[in-house]
């Protein structure tokens, strides 16, 4: 075994992983705000433990001085709701200028004998270290939630049986993989209905947040009675779950807040600008 300092060796991979997680979480937020639906459900990641690197190097007969060739020392998982979303996200990754796709492994179209399904993209990502720029390889796995559930179970069983699963367990895993695939297919068939329902929920959530924020701003402008009356209306409508009335309330609160800002501006132009910025 070589005498390398593994802590220092892994630093660029840890940095790459953290930057990638931030970038894809930011992309998720941007897509959600711009299109009101994001194909990215959530993002996780990990850097391989030294023991895992050594085990894989031994299994694949990779000399330790060449472990940089491993494509998955830094691993990112991007979860999607639907199979169709995986293609959308993969294209977004291919179009990025801050990383380069060097390899793709489509285990969805060409799933493994075990039943494993996932879409792997190997990217070369540059990180700026104290010693200068270093390009590291990272593996991005795109999966649906069903695929990820199955893969997590398989990983645990492989660890338990040390990669030598009994035939009966293999058979049951393949059946479970097929069931997970059928679930994905079924969800894809009603994708639009699900997306519409999620959009309705998000729209309502945004509307409620805006109403409550504007009511608080009215208190800030010392329109206490008006704010209290709006709060009472909101409490009643929240119980009734009336979206039309809720939208009308939002318009009324916004109009009242605009009037409050104008009144404050008339009284004190310099302070009104500061108040308006905080509203």
N, C-alpha and C positions, 0 to 999 in steps of 0.2 A: 504493500500500500504506500502511495506517495505521501510526502510529509506536508502537503499543501495546507494552508490556513483556510478551512472550509467556511468559516464565518466571513472572511473577506471575499472569498470566491462567490458566495451567494448574495453579497450586497447589491450588485447590479441587477440581479434577478428580482430581489425584493423591491428595489426602486422601480423597475419596469412594471412589476405587478401593481404596485400602488398607483402609479401614474395611469395605467390602463384601466384600472377599476374606476378611478375618478373620471376619466374621459368617457367611458361607456355609461356611467351613471348620469353624467351631464348630458350625454346624447339622449338618454331615456327621457330626462326632464324636458329637454328641448323639443323632442318629438311630441311629447304629451301636451306641451303648451301650444305648439304650432298646429298640430293636426288633431289634437284631442284624443289621440289613441297612439300608444307606443307598442311596437312589436317586441320590445324588450320588457320582460316582466321584472326580472331582477338580475343582479350581477354578483358573483362570488369569485373567489380565487384563492390560490395557495402556492407556496414555493415548496418543492419537494424536500422532505427531510433528508439529511445526509445518509441515513441508513437506507432509505428508499433509492437514492441515487446509486449507492454502492451495490445494492441488490440487483438493480436493473442493469448496471454496467457488467456485473458478473454474468447475468442471464443472457445478455446480448453480446457478450465477449467484447465489450468496449474498453480499451485501455484507459486507465484513470486520467492519464494526461490528455485524453481526447474527449472527456465528458461534456465539453462545450458542444459537442455534436448532438447531444440529447435535445430533442425538440420540446420536451414538456417539463423542464426543470421549473419554469414559471408557467402555471396553468390558470387560465381564466375560464369561467363558465358563464354563459349568457343564457338565461332561461326565457323561453318564449311560450305564449299560450297555445299557439297553433302551429302546425307544421308549415303552413304558408309563410308564417312570420320568419322562419329560419332563412328562407331564400331572400327575404327583404333585408334582413340584418347582414347576411353574407355579402350582398351587393354593396351595402353601406361600408362594410369593412374594406372591400376591394377598391372602393373609390377614395379611401382616405390617403392623404399625403404624408401623414406622420408615421406610417408603418408600411411595410412591404410584405405582401402575401407571397410566401415561397413554396407552399405546398398545401394541397387540399385533400382530405380523406372523407369521402361521402359514405358514411356507414348507415345512412338512411335508405338510400336507393340500393346500396350493396351492403346490407346488414350482415353482421358476423353470424357464424353458425350458432353461437350461444343465444342469439336473439338481440344482441346489443345494437342499439340504434343511436346515432349521434352524428353531427356534422363537425369535423375537425378542420381548423384552419391554422397553419403554422405561419407565424408572422415574424419578421425581423424588425426589432424595435430599437431605436437608438436612445441610449440614456447618457446623460452628462454626469460624469463622475469627477472626483477631485483629481483624477489622473487623466482626464480628457474624455472624449466621447467613446462609448463602447456599444457595439451592436450585439444584442442578445436575442436568442430565439425564444418565443413564447407560443404556447398552444392555446388557441381559443376554441372551446367546445360550445356548439350551439345545440340546445336540446329543448324539447317540450318538457313540461312538468311531469308528464307520464313517463317519458324516456328517462328522466333524471331519477325518478323514484325507483324504476327498475334497476338502473345502473348502480345506484347506491346499495341496493339489496345484494346485487351480484358481487359487488366489491367486498362487502362484508363477508359473504359466504366464501369467496376466494381466499380471503385472509384467514378465515377459520380453517379451511381445508388445505391451505398452502398451495393454491392453484390446482389442486387435484380433486375436483368435485366428483362425488359419486354419480353414477349414471342416472339414478332416480332424481337426484337434485337437479342435474342438467336438464332432464326432460321437463320437470316442473317449471324450471326457469324459462325454458323455451315457450311453454304454454302461457306463462305469465307475460312474456315479452309480446306474444301475439295478442293477448288481451289488452295490453297497454297500447299496442298499435291500433287495435280496433277502437279503443276509446278515443285516440287522437283523430281517427277517421270520422267518428261520430261527431266529435266536437267541431271538426272542420266543416261538416255539413250544415251546422247551425251557427257558423262563425258570425255571420252578419247580425243575427238576432242577439248573440252574446255581446258583440261590440256595441250595438245600439243600446242595449240595456246598461252597459258600463258607461256609455256616454251620457245617458240620462242621469245616472247616479252622480257622475262627475259634474255635470251641469248644475244639478241641484246643490251639490256640495259647494261649488264656486259661488252660486247665488246666495246661499246662506252666509258664507264667509263675508261676502261683500256687504250684505245687509247689516250684519253685526258690526263690521268695521266702520261703516258709515254712521251707525247709531253712536258708536263710541266717539267718532269725530264730532258729532253734534254736542255731546257732553263736553268735549274739548273746547268747543266754541261757546260754551255756557248756555246752550239752548236745552236746558234740563227738562222742562215740561214736554217739549216736542219730542225729545229723545225718549223719555219715559213712555209717552203715548205710542211711539213706534215700537218700543220694546214689548209693550202689552199686545199690540196687534200681531207682532211676530210670534209671541208665545201661543196665541190663539190659533194662528194659521199653521204653526208647527204641529199642533195636535190634530188639525183637520187634514193635513197633507194635501193642500190645494195648490198645485203648481201655478195656476193662472193668477190666483190671488197673491201668491208669494212674489211673482214677477211684478204685479202692480205695486206691492209694497216696496220692492226694490226701487222702482221708478220714483215713487213718492219720497223715499228717504234720500235718494240722490238729488232730487229737485230741492228738497229742504236744505240739504248740505250745501248746494250751490248758492242758495239764498243766504245762508249763514256766512259763507265765504265772502260774498259780495258786500254784506252788511259790515263785516269786519274790515274789509278793504276800505270802505267809505270812512270808517272811524279812524283807522290807523294804517295807512298804506304800507309802511315799512314793516310792522309786526305781522300784518296779514300774510305777507309772502312767506314768512317763517312758519306761521301756523299752517298755511296751506300745504307747505312741503311736508309737514309731519302728519298730515291727515291721511 
